[in-house]
Amino acid sequence: GFQIEESEGAGDKALSIPPDLATCAECEGEVFDPENRRHGYAFTNCTACGPRFTIATDIPYDRQSTTMARFEMCSDCRREYEDSEDRRYHAQPNACPRCGPRLRFVTLGNAVALEREPLRAAATLLRSGGIVGVKGLGGFHLACDARSSAAISKLRERKRRDEKPFAIMVRNLAAARELAELSPEEEALLSGVERPIVLLRARPSAGLAPELSPDTPFLGVFLPYTPLHHLLLGKVEGPLVMTSANVSDEPICKDDDEARRRLSGIADALLVHDREIAMRCDDSVARVISGVPTLMRRSRGFVPRPMMLSTPVSRPILACGAHLKNTFCIAVDDTAYFGPHIGDLESVAALEFFEEAVERMQAILSVRPEVLAHDLHPAYLSTRYALARVAEARVGVQHHHAHVVSAMAEHGVDGPVLGIAFDGTGYGEDGASWGGEFLLSFPERYERLATFRPIRLAGGNVAMREVWRIAYALVDDAFDGAAPIESLALFDAVSGEARGVVAQMLERDLNAPAAHGVGRYFDAFGALALARPESSYEGQVAIAWDVAADEGAHEPYRFELDESTTPPQIDLRPAVREAVGALLAGASPGVISGRFHATLVEATAVVTEQLLGRLGPLPVALTGGVFQNSTLCSGVQAKLHNKYKVLRHQEVPPGDGGIALGQALIADAFLGDKG
């Protein structure tokens, strides 16, 4: 026979909590059916959908181990819950208007709670240009009308987010098609149960406010994933900005009191409810890159879905992840679990969220990691956390080696592979900033076979925002100190005094560290050709430079491979001189960008073929944040895929949000190799 037994808390525990899943079609139908007892109910769910990870307080995943424990089911809900023929059989968050959570609308100006028709009140405020903090599954969103320039400008000012694009939520696929161009792969991503934000090319006739994404033709679009979202969008009857409810660099708000405190001065009102959020979990972000659906941020909808490992780890491991776009990973036996997206570890609040999320994941896994893996950079907060915590062993892992092994793990490849790791920065074993790396990679070790000629960063981290400094150093190096600075439009916006300071830094080698990152070349070339001296957020100029490239085939600029260095370096100084000459002769940024991308593709292919001619036909892993660039990724794949097995990311982000998996496996292999 078959029967359901009560869960037991004793014994070995395996993670049984699924990710949060978007509202299914049947529940959505009930919510909009006037004859159904759940008509208009914002917390409708069944065994196929609804909150999971974000309401779990422990395992086994039973109602008493969730934040729904305080809501006693009414007789109708209890009957559904206990009926094995019902689709709500053992649906732990099961509820209805009689017994479940309820909405409230709270104005922040005078903290008055309006109990009557909170959805209508929120929709009215949104339509009139207001900003509403909306409590979702893993935290709050800040919502406003995506067609209102005034509302979005107000949100940018209050949230202190000058130009970075906002994501928008639309009612359904038909609405998404009206606003953006959709491929079948993009439609599948949008409508999947995970409901990530998907980066799409906007239609010129979309009718959205230009302030939404002021410097890119791409939109971040996602569909409703809770009944609350469906109901709110139905009342507003238009697309809504739905961005994380926080001030830049802070964690997303999750508690009502926290939202009142932190969002006062940003939101005009809150749409809240009395179902608590146990774990913050921001929205996931995805993009179709060269036909391949690729996660750029792995969080809600995917966490804590396990990843199976081809080789089990010998001891439980906590990998602390990167400094930017942080996500940690816990590996136990033959399974790895990513934590939720933390973000940039730039503040005490972000570190506290990191520590809270680690403790919560350890608790629901019933594991205390014996090994801590961390980045080599000594100043990163994730590194400091690992060094301060008690553990049997700690392993420092080189950033780009971790990128490559993450790609290997995703594809179940034990190595060796040729890893091509292109990003903006990562701490190298020589103390320099790496990021244009060709690595012969095994789980336990790597060999650095080639890199890019470094660019000097005058002023250190200041150059990441004042990207004209990187461009100045690039042309100064290419022209051996005789660059036509005065003739380049970029530098018209920079004072002579500032240029003089940078010139002295470079000449005297003062606070001008060398950086091998390919991302810095994107910054420098983009700044030069687009005449953009500053970047208001990480990757802004690089993204604009990708978008600027004219379609079609382009002839690459010249480059050299300098084999007098160890390791050999790709030298783009000839390309810089040609590009500057073309710019001064009136060539368009689109042509220069097209030729720049063609140059990187050709240089990558030439070096890859030289290395594999010596090593043999190994798989090639493309990894690092730069491979989120569609033009470059498509070009490199087209050059290599007919000759070699090319490994690309899909479930694990190619950027820093994916390196924790590699850190865990490297630490295990390293300790096993030593033991």
Beta strands, then each sheet from edge to edge (+ up, - down):
strand 1: 103-107
strand 2: 112-114
strand 3: 132-135
strand 4: 140-145
strand 5: 167-169
strand 6: 180-181
strand 7: 197-202
strand 8: 218-222
strand 9: 240-244
strand 10: 269-273
strand 11: 285-289
strand 12: 292-297
strand 13: 307-308
strand 14: 317-319
strand 15: 329-332
strand 16: 335-338
strand 17: 371-375
strand 18: 393-397
strand 19: 417-427
strand 20: 433-441
strand 21: 446-452
strand 22: 455-456
strand 23: 514-515
strand 24: 560-562
strand 25: 569-571
strand 26: 620-623
strand 27: 646-648
sheet 1: 2+ 1- 10+ 3+ 4- 9+ 5- 8- 7+ 6-
sheet 2: 2+ 1- 10+ 3+ 4- 9+ 5- 8- 7+ 11+ 12-
sheet 3: 13+ 16- 15+ 14- 17- 18-
sheet 4: 24+ 25- 21- 20+ 19- 26- 27-
sheet 5: 22+ 23-
end
